[in-house]
Amino acid sequence: MKSAKYAGIIYAFLAAIFNGTVGVMSVKLFQAGFSSDEVAFYKCLIGLFILFAIIICTGKINQIANFAKSRWFAGLICAFFGFFILYHFETKAYTTTKVSIVVFILFGSATIFSFLLSAITERRLLSFKEIVTIILSICGLYMIFTQDGGMNIEFNKGSVSAIIAGFGYGGFLFLSRKLRFGAGIPQMFTLLFFGSVYLFIPFEKNMDIYSMSVWNFTLLVLLAILPTICGFWCTTKALTLTSSQSVQLIELSEPIFTIVFSLLFLGQQPTWVQIAGGSLIFASIFLHEFNIIERLVLPGHFKKPV
């Protein structure tokens, strides 16, 4: 059981690494003239085509058809929260608000929402461990993204869109595990198919046909492969091995990996405040996943019988 939980933690960390590429590449496409609806739809559609090519090459068409026939309703619900709500409102937020603020609000709202959903469905209050975990993780996020001693968060369309996107992702994590949607190529194809259908609705209303450069297409392909396919596959795999709260909490490490990549490849030095913020996030993960508070408060419950 412990090995499965540790595997789930690893998959959640991998998802955080892949998802860390979303903001920068999306902003590059916005600067090239793409709308938020176009970016959200194209990366989902390209991901669907890539996955379909893999299915054809591996001869898994019957497996995909059987899964879609039996689990289409679960896929419809999960895709609505994880692709339409998340992608549509996340990319919309990036057009008007700084990436750092969008990520902070999205992660914060997703964390709170996922913990609250679990408590509500289990008909209980948040535990002391969960409250401490939420406070530490939110403080850590704030310290990572704060600039010049503060973060200017305004209540505008961008921040509201980021909150809605966070609720969508928190709902996706919870429902994927609750509905036992599973992980694999059939699950990813079903999510991408319904996600493309959902995202086509706002895309069609604002569709603008123009020539696409090789660089822009490359960015869209990378968005389709890294966060869309690899990120979601690792997330759904982690959800089969550990709780939705654990997955969401561990994926808060995404900005930490972004800082590490910036140091390694761009030579950008992190501030001491950012390092302290990353330490708080890792501390919240450690406290939650290894029951540190319970071990300190109720040590007798964790002693092995003689």
VOSE-924274 format. One record per atom (N, C-alpha, C): z, x, y. Coordinates in pm, whole numbers, padded with zeros to 5 digits, always signed. Atoms other than C-alpha are relative to their C-alpha. Layout:
BEGIN
ZXY;...
This chain:
BEGIN
+00000+00083-00121;+00000+00000+00000;+00000+00087+00126;-00006-00088-00115;+00088+00283+00238;-00133+00071+00023;+00128-00068-00014;-00240+00461+00165;-00103-00090+00067;+00092+00095-00063;-00432+00145+00262;+00030-00011+00150;-00038+00010-00142;-00236+00120+00588;-00044+00124+00077;+00042-00123-00066;-00303+00485+00670;-00152+00004+00017;+00145+00007-00010;-00673+00432+00597;-00040-00093+00114;+00027+00093-00110;-00668+00134+00834;+00023+00065+00135;-00029-00071-00124;-00513+00353+01104;-00114+00095+00035;+00111-00094-00022;-00790+00613+01059;-00125-00074+00047;+00117+00079-00041;-01064+00348+01083;+00015-00051+00143;-00023+00048-00137;-00904+00208+01400;-00019+00112+00102;+00022-00115-00088;-00900+00556+01555;-00150+00031+00014;+00145-00022-00005;-01269+00600+01463;-00068-00103+00088;+00055+00105-00086;-01347+00266+01626;+00024+00032+00147;-00033-00037-00138;-01172+00387+01941;-00094+00109+00052;+00091-00108-00039;-01389+00700+01945;-00139-00055+00030;+00133+00058-00020;-01714+00503+01906;-00004-00090+00124;-00002+00094-00112;-01612+00239+02160;+00015+00069+00136;-00017-00073-00124;-01536+00505+02417;-00131+00031+00072;+00131-00029-00060;-01911+00540+02483;-00057-00117+00080;+00058+00121-00059;-01963+00184+02614;-00014+00008+00151;-00003+00009-00145;-01864+00213+02979;-00101+00088+00070;+00087-00095-00069;-02056+00525+03083;-00147-00036-00018;+00141+00032+00026;-02385+00428+02914;-00040-00133+00064;+00030+00129-00063;-02364+00069+03043;-00024+00018+00149;+00015-00024-00144;-02318+00190+03401;-00133+00069+00031;+00129-00068-00017;-02620+00423+03364;-00115-00101-00003;+00105+00102+00010;-02832+00123+03261;+00003-00095+00120;-00009+00083-00121;-02702-00086+03553;-00065+00072+00118;+00059-00078-00108;-02803+00195+03787;-00151+00007-00011;+00145-00001+00023;-03151+00185+03630;-00063-00136+00026;+00054+00130-00034;-03187-00182+03723;+00023-00110-00102;-00027+00102+00102;-03069-00363+03410;+00115-00090+00046;-00110+00093-00027;-02852-00673+03447;+00100+00007-00114;-00102+00000+00105;-02531-00721+03250;-00045-00082-00120;+00049+00085+00110;-02695-00998+03045;-00103+00074-00085;+00102-00076+00073;-02984-00768+02952;+00063+00107-00088;-00066-00106+00077;-02760-00482+02842;+00071-00059-00121;-00074+00062+00110;-02540-00711+02631;-00093-00050-00109;+00092+00056+00099;-02836-00882+02463;-00079+00109-00072;+00085-00103+00060;-03055-00575+02407;+00076+00085-00102;-00073-00086+00093;-02784-00363+02245;+00035-00074-00128;-00029+00081+00119;-02695-00648+02009;-00126-00022-00083;+00126+00024+00071;-03060-00724+01922;-00051+00126-00067;+00044-00127+00058;-03149-00358+01867;+00087+00035-00120;-00090-00022+00113;-02841-00324+01646;-00038-00086-00119;+00043+00090+00107;-02963-00625+01446;-00124+00053-00070;+00123-00055+00058;-03307-00468+01395;+00029+00126-00083;-00036-00123+00074;-03155-00134+01290;+00065-00035-00133;-00069+00041+00123;-02928-00305+01039;-00096-00068-00097;+00099+00067+00086;-03218-00517+00909;-00087+00103-00071;+00079-00107+00062;-03420-00199+00846;+00079+00066-00113;-00085-00058+00105;-03126-00055+00650;+00007-00093-00121;-00008+00099+00109;-03101-00377+00446;-00129+00000-00082;+00129-00004+00070;-03474-00365+00362;-00009+00125-00088;+00009-00127+00073;-03451+00001+00256;+00095+00005-00120;-00099-00003+00108;-03143-00057+00039;-00013-00117-00096;+00023+00114+00089;-03269-00382-00115;+00118-00095-00012;-00119+00086+00003;-02963-00588-00018;-00025-00136+00065;+00032+00127-00066;-03146-00896+00111;+00072-00117-00067;-00067+00110+00071;-03006-01126-00160;+00150-00001+00028;-00143-00010-00030;-02654-00998-00095;+00030-00055+00139;-00017+00049-00137;-02693-01070+00277;-00013-00152+00004;+00025+00145+00001;-02832-01419+00210;+00117-00075-00062;-00113+00066+00067;-02549-01508-00029;+00125-00001+00088;-00117-00006-00087;-02283-01390+00214;-00015-00095+00118;+00022+00086-00116;-02438-01568+00511;+00010-00148-00037;-00004+00140+00045;-02468-01889+00309;+00143-00048-00020;-00138+00040+00032;-02101-01889+00208;+00096+00019+00118;-00095-00031-00107;-01938-01742+00522;-00060-00016+00140;+00067+00012-00129;-02168-01852+00805;+00092-00055+00109;-00086+00062-00102;-01903-02061+00980;+00101+00102+00054;-00092-00105-00045;-01652-01773+00989;-00073+00100+00088;+00081-00092-00080;-01930-01548+01118;-00032-00057+00137;+00030+00069-00126;-02017-01805+01386;+00117+00010+00097;-00121-00004-00084;-01658-01812+01514;+00030+00142+00045;-00033-00140-00033;-01597-01436+01497;-00100+00059+00098;+00103-00051-00091;-01929-01358+01668;+00016-00057+00140;-00020+00061-00131;-01847-01600+01949;+00103+00078+00081;-00105-00073-00071;-01526-01415+02037;-00033+00149+00013;+00019-00144+00001;-01625-01059+01940;-00127+00049+00065;+00126-00043-00059;-01981-01053+02071;-00031-00073+00131;+00035+00071-00122;-02046-01331+02321;+00108+00016+00107;-00107-00009-00100;-01707-01344+02497;+00024+00144+00042;-00028-00140-00033;-01644-00969+02475;-00116+00064+00074;+00113-00072-00058;-01993-00832+02547;-00048-00062+00131;+00051+00066-00120;-02101-01093+02802;+00090+00027+00120;-00092-00015-00114;-01789-01069+03018;+00034+00146+00027;-00026-00142-00024;-01730-00695+02966;-00111+00062+00084;+00112-00057-00076;-02078-00597+03085;-00010-00063+00139;-00001+00067-00131;-02050-00854+03366;+00104+00065+00092;-00106-00063-00079;-01725-00689+03480;-00043+00137+00051;+00042-00134-00039;-01887-00342+03488;-00092+00000+00122;+00095+00004-00112;-02143-00458+03747;+00069-00006+00136;-00069+00016-00129;-01881-00526+04016;+00130+00079+00011;-00131-00065+00001;-01572-00328+03915;-00009+00136-00067;-00001-00134+00058;-01497+00036+03833;+00030-00004-00149;-00018-00006+00145;-01512+00131+03466;+00147+00014-00037;-00141-00024+00033;-01151+00255+03469;+00083-00128+00012;-00076+00124-00020;-01018-00076+03605;-00036-00104-00105;+00044+00096+00103;-01228-00285+03364;+00065+00031-00134;-00057-00040+00130;-01108-00086+03062;+00150-00026-00002;-00144+00023-00008;-00745-00103+03178;+00033-00148-00018;-00027+00144+00008;-00753-00482+03227;-00039-00056-00136;+00047+00050+00130;-00955-00546+02910;+00098+00036-00111;-00091-00045+00105;-00729-00337+02687;+00137-00065+00014;-00132+00060-00022;-00412-00469+02847;+00006-00145-00043;+00001+00143+00035;-00506-00836+02811;-00023-00019-00149;+00025+00011+00145;-00639-00783+02456;+00127+00031-00080;-00124-00037+00069;-00313-00614+02351;+00102-00113+00006;-00098+00108-00017;-00090-00885+02494;-00042-00124-00079;+00049+00121+00065;-00310-01165+02358;+00009+00009-00152;-00004-00015+00146;-00329-01024+02003;+00143-00010-00053;-00141+00009+00041;+00051-00985+01982;+00050-00144+00014;-00043+00138-00020;+00107-01335+02126;-00059-00093-00105;+00063+00085+00102;-00142-01494+01884;+00072+00009-00133;-00071-00018+00126;+00036-01345+01585;+00137-00067+00004;-00133+00062-00012;+00376-01460+01713;-00010-00152-00001;+00016+00146-00006;+00250-01813+01786;-00033-00058-00137;+00039+00053+00132;+00085-01861+01446;+00113+00015-00102;-00113-00018+00090;+00396-01728+01272;+00125-00075+00049;-00108+00083-00057;+00612-01960+01489;+00128+00080+00024;-00115-00085-00030;+00840-01688+01618;-00017+00058+00140;+00006-00070-00126;+00925-01500+01935;-00045+00144-00023;+00034-00141+00012;+00801-01150+02004;+00126+00079-00034;-00115-00082+00038;+01031-00896+01838;+00027+00106+00106;-00035-00107-00094;+01211-00623+02031;-00098+00116-00014;+00096-00109+00025;+00980-00367+01870;-00134-00029+00067;+00128+00037-00059;+00672-00557+01985;+00004+00005+00152;-00013-00003-00147;+00801-00594+02342;+00000+00144+00051;-00003-00142-00039;+00879-00221+02365;-00138+00062-00015;+00134-00053+00025;+00538-00140+02215;-00097-00041+00110;+00091+00050-00104;+00353-00359+02467;+00028+00069+00133;-00036-00062-00128;+00545-00216+02765;-00044+00146+00004;+00038-00141+00004;+00491+00146+02658;-00151+00018+00007;+00145-00014+00004;+00121+00095+02586;-00064-00035+00134;+00055+00038-00130;+00050-00086+02915;+00031+00106+00106;-00037-00108-00092;+00241+00180+03111;-00086+00124-00023;+00084-00114+00033;+00047+00450+02927;-00142-00018+00050;+00135+00029-00050;-00285+00283+03010;-00007+00015+00151;-00002-00008-00146;-00189+00253+03375;+00002+00146+00047;-00011-00140-00039;-00096+00621+03395;-00129+00076-00024;+00127-00066+00029;-00427+00725+03237;-00103-00034+00107;+00106+00045-00091;-00640+00521+03476;+00039+00003+00148;-00041-00003-00140;-00431+00550+03793;-00060+00121+00070;+00060-00107-00079;-00586+00760+04067;+00070+00011+00135;-00067-00026-00128;-00415+00920+04368;+00129-00081+00015;-00129+00066-00006;-00085+00761+04276;-00003-00150-00013;+00007+00146+00014;-00210+00404+04231;-00137-00045-00045;+00127+00058+00041;-00481+00174+04104;-00021-00128+00081;+00027+00114-00087;-00638-00073+04344;-00066-00112-00081;+00050+00111+00081;-00672-00380+04121;-00003-00127+00084;+00016+00121-00078;-00810-00679+04307;-00033-00117-00092;+00029+00119+00079;-00826-01033+04173;-00136-00054+00044;+00135+00042-00032;-01203-01080+04183;-00075-00036-00128;+00080+00040+00116;-01489-01177+03951;+00004+00106-00110;-00003-00107+00098;-01482-00836+03784;+00128+00002-00082;-00128-00002+00072;-01112-00846+03698;+00017-00123-00087;-00007+00122+00081;-01134-01208+03578;-00088+00013-00124;+00090-00021+00114;-01432-01117+03358;+00062+00094-00102;-00065-00096+00090;-01236-00822+03215;+00113-00066-00079;-00108+00072+00069;-00940-01050+03133;-00057-00089-00109;+00064+00088+00099;-01169-01300+02957;-00054+00082-00117;+00050-00088+00106;-01334-01014+02765;+00114+00047-00090;-00117-00042+00078;-00989-00893+02658;+00050-00110-00091;-00039+00114+00083;-00896-01239+02535;-00099-00019-00115;+00101+00013+00104;-01224-01251+02345;+00019+00101-00111;-00017-00104+00102;-01161-00919+02171;+00129-00020-00079;-00125+00029+00070;-00800-01007+02093;-00017-00115-00098;+00028+00113+00090;-00919-01338+01947;-00084+00040-00118;+00084-00049+00110;-01185-01160+01742;+00083+00075-00104;-00084-00077+00092;-00931-00919+01591;+00087-00092-00084;-00090+00093+00070;-00693-01201+01504;-00077-00087-00099;+00074+00093+00085;-00955-01440+01362;-00071+00070-00116;+00066-00073+00108;-01140-01174+01161;+00094+00022-00117;-00099-00020+00107;-00823-01099+00968;+00048-00134-00055;-00049+00132+00042;-00703-01462+00960;-00100-00069-00093;+00105+00063+00079;-01037-01584+00820;-00047+00087-00116;+00037-00095+00106;-01062-01282+00587;-00151+00023-00004;+00145-00018-00012;-01410-01209+00712;-00049+00123-00074;+00036-00119+00075;-01412-00863+00556;-00081+00099+00082;+00077-00106-00067;-01619-00554+00636;-00112+00046-00091;+00114-00047+00077;-01957-00423+00527;-00129-00038+00069;+00132+00031-00058;-02330-00458+00592;-00023-00150+00012;+00020+00145-00016;-02339-00836+00518;+00078-00057+00119;-00082+00049-00111;-02055-00896+00764;-00058+00042+00135;+00055-00049-00126;-02210-00678+01035;-00130-00071+00034;+00127+00069-00025;-02553-00841+00994;+00025-00142+00049;-00033+00137-00041;-02399-01188+01023;+00052-00003+00143;-00054-00007-00136;-02205-01090+01336;-00109+00029+00102;+00107-00036-00093;-02508-00929+01499;-00102-00112+00017;+00095+00110-00007;-02733-01224+01414;+00052-00110+00094;-00057+00106-00084;-02503-01486+01565;+00027+00052+00142;-00023-00058-00131;-02413-01248+01848;-00127+00002+00084;+00128-00001-00071;-02782-01211+01941;-00038-00140+00046;+00029+00139-00037;-02823-01589+01940;+00084-00043+00119;-00089+00034-00111;-02520-01636+02165;-00044+00068+00130;+00029-00078-00120;-02621-01359+02407;-00139-00028+00056;+00133+00033-00049;-02981-01481+02431;+00005-00112+00105;-00011+00115-00091;-02863-01792+02619;+00012+00046+00146;-00003-00049-00139;-02751-01610+02940;-00115+00095+00031;+00111-00094-00021;-03025-01347+02890;-00128-00074+00038;+00123+00076-00022;-03304-01608+02882;-00006-00058+00141;-00004+00059-00133;-03189-01761+03211;-00032+00103+00109;+00022-00105-00100;-03216-01426+03392;-00097+00107-00050;+00090-00096+00062;-03494-01262+03190;-00097+00058+00103;+00090-00067-00093;-03698-01006+03384;-00081+00103-00079;+00086-00090+00079;-03994-00835+03214;-00047+00114+00089;+00048-00117-00071;-04065-00482+03331;-00008+00116-00098;+00017-00115+00089;-04155-00144+03185;+00134+00069-00021;-00125-00067+00035;-03875+00036+03006;-00028+00147-00028;+00019-00144+00020;-03847+00414+03021;+00059+00043-00134;-00049-00056+00126;-03783+00630+02717;+00151+00025+00008;-00143-00030-00018;-03443+00732+02858;+00084-00127-00009;-00076+00126+00005;-03329+00373+02910;+00003-00058-00140;+00005+00051+00138;-03444+00273+02562;+00093+00082-00090;-00090-00086+00077;-03257+00573+02419;+00146-00040+00021;-00137+00044-00029;-02938+00460+02593;+00032-00131-00071;-00021+00127+00068;-02980+00109+02451;+00016+00019-00151;-00012-00029+00144;-03032+00248+02100;+00136+00062-00031;-00131-00062+00020;-02721+00464+02135;+00112-00104+00012;-00098+00108-00013;-02525+00160+02255;+00001-00089-00124;+00010+00083+00120;-02652-00033+01953;+00064+00069-00121;-00049-00074+00117;-02557+00242+01706;+00149+00032+00010;-00137-00052-00009;-02230+00385+01837;+00106-00110+00012;-00106+00101-00008;-02008+00103+01972;-00030-00129-00075;+00033+00131+00057;-02200-00198+01838;+00007-00001-00152;+00000-00004+00147;-02263-00101+01474;+00120+00078-00052;-00107-00086+00054;-02027+00191+01407;+00139-00047+00046;-00130+00044-00052;-01746+00069+01634;+00049-00127-00065;-00041+00127+00058;-01744-00286+01502;+00022+00012-00151;-00021-00016+00145;-01781-00173+01140;+00137+00062-00027;-00132-00063+00017;-01476+00055+01172;+00112-00098+00033;-00101+00099-00037;-01284-00225+01344;+00020-00102-00111;-00011+00100+00107;-01363-00484+01075;+00056+00061-00128;-00056-00069+00117;-01284-00228+00804;+00150+00018+00016;-00143-00017-00027;-00949-00153+00967;+00076-00131-00016;-00065+00131+00009;-00871-00526+00981;+00022-00045-00144;-00023+00032+00141;-00902-00547+00601;+00116+00079-00058;-00103-00090+00052;-00635-00279+00567;+00133-00008+00074;-00124+00010-00077;-00380-00345+00842;-00009-00118+00096;-00007+00120-00084;-00275-00610+01096;-00086+00012+00125;+00081+00002-00122;-00475-00716+01401;+00074+00066+00117;-00077-00065-00106;-00189-00601+01628;-00010+00151-00010;+00008-00145+00021;-00200-00254+01473;-00136+00054+00041;+00135-00044-00035;-00577-00228+01512;-00018+00004+00151;+00013+00005-00145;-00567-00335+01877;+00082+00111+00066;-00088-00102-00057;-00277-00100+01952;-00060+00139-00017;+00057-00132+00027;-00443+00200+01789;-00127+00023+00080;+00124-00014-00076;-00772+00131+01966;+00026+00024+00148;-00035-00038-00138;-00585+00182+02294;-00016+00150+00021;+00020-00145-00011;-00636+00551+02217;-00141+00035+00048;+00138-00024-00044;-01002+00509+02324;-00008+00083+00128;+00009-00082-00121;-00946+00639+02681;+00052+00142-00018;-00050-00135+00028;-00754+00935+02539;-00113+00087-00055;+00114-00075+00054;-01059+01041+02338;-00105+00025+00107;+00093-00020-00111;-01273+00991+02648;+00042+00119+00084;-00052-00114-00077;-01049+01237+02833;-00024+00131-00075;+00021-00120+00082;-01071+01486+02545;-00146+00042+00003;+00144-00030-00004;-01453+01461+02537;-00040+00056+00136;+00030-00048-00135;-01466+01510+02914;+00045+00145+00017;-00051-00137-00007;-01256+01826+02877;-00089+00095-00079;+00077-00087+00089;-01462+01966+02588;-00144+00020+00047;+00143-00006-00029;-01814+01883+02708;-00035+00006+00149;+00028+00000-00144;-01784+01844+03086;+00091+00094+00077;-00092-00091-00067;-01498+02080+03163;+00093-00067+00098;-00087+00074-00091;-01304+01805+03342;+00144+00006-00050;-00140-00017+00038;-00933+01885+03336;+00078-00130+00020;-00084+00119-00018;-00696+01591+03273;+00121+00033+00087;-00120-00021-00082;-00404+01546+03513;+00124-00014-00089;-00125+00013+00075;-00042+01567+03402;+00039-00146-00017;-00029+00143+00011;-00009+01195+03471;-00079-00061-00116;+00083+00049+00110;-00298+01124+03231;+00054+00046-00135;-00058-00052+00124;-00142+01347+02966;+00126-00077-00036;-00121+00079+00025;+00189+01163+03006;-00035-00141-00045;+00044+00134+00041;+00006+00829+02980;-00049-00003-00143;+00046-00009+00138;-00166+00937+02661;+00116+00016-00097;-00119-00017+00084;+00170+01046+02522;+00073-00132-00020;-00065+00130+00012;+00315+00701+02595;-00075-00091-00098;+00080+00082+00092;+00027+00533+02411;+00024+00043-00144;-00025-00050+00136;+00072+00757+02107;+00143-00033-00043;-00138+00035+00033;+00448+00693+02125;+00010-00147-00040;-00003+00143+00034;+00389+00316+02122;-00061-00024-00138;+00061+00012+00133;+00159+00352+01819;+00097+00046-00107;-00093-00057+00096;+00413+00570+01640;+00119-00093-00023;-00115+00091+00011;+00703+00331+01714;-00036-00125-00079;+00040+00126+00064;+00508+00026+01597;-00038+00020-00146;+00054-00016+00135;+00340+00166+01287;+00102+00055-00100;-00095-00063+00091;+00636+00358+01144;+00142-00056+00014;-00129+00072-00009;+00918+00115+01233;+00115+00090+00048;-00100-00095-00048;+01107+00380+01430;+00122-00071+00056;-00113+00072-00062;+01320+00129+01624;+00090-00060-00107;-00080+00058+00108;+01429-00051+01306;+00079+00107-00075;-00069-00109+00070;+01516+00281+01144;+00121+00050+00078;-00112-00046-00083;+01738+00372+01438;+00109-00105+00011;-00096+00109-00019;+01902+00030+01481;+00061-00044-00132;-00046+00047+00131;+01924-00071+01113;-00034+00103-00107;+00035-00107+00094;+01917+00256+00916;+00026-00037-00145;-00033+00036+00138;+02074+00098+00607;-00110-00074-00072;+00107+00079+00060;+01773-00126+00551;-00111+00089-00055;+00108-00088+00039;+01549+00177+00500;+00044+00108-00098;-00048-00098+00096;+01769+00378+00264;-00042-00039-00140;+00038+00025+00138;+01647+00410-00090;+00125-00021-00086;-00116+00022+00086;+01885+00271-00354;+00022+00117-00094;-00034-00114+00088;+02070+00532-00560;-00014-00043-00145;
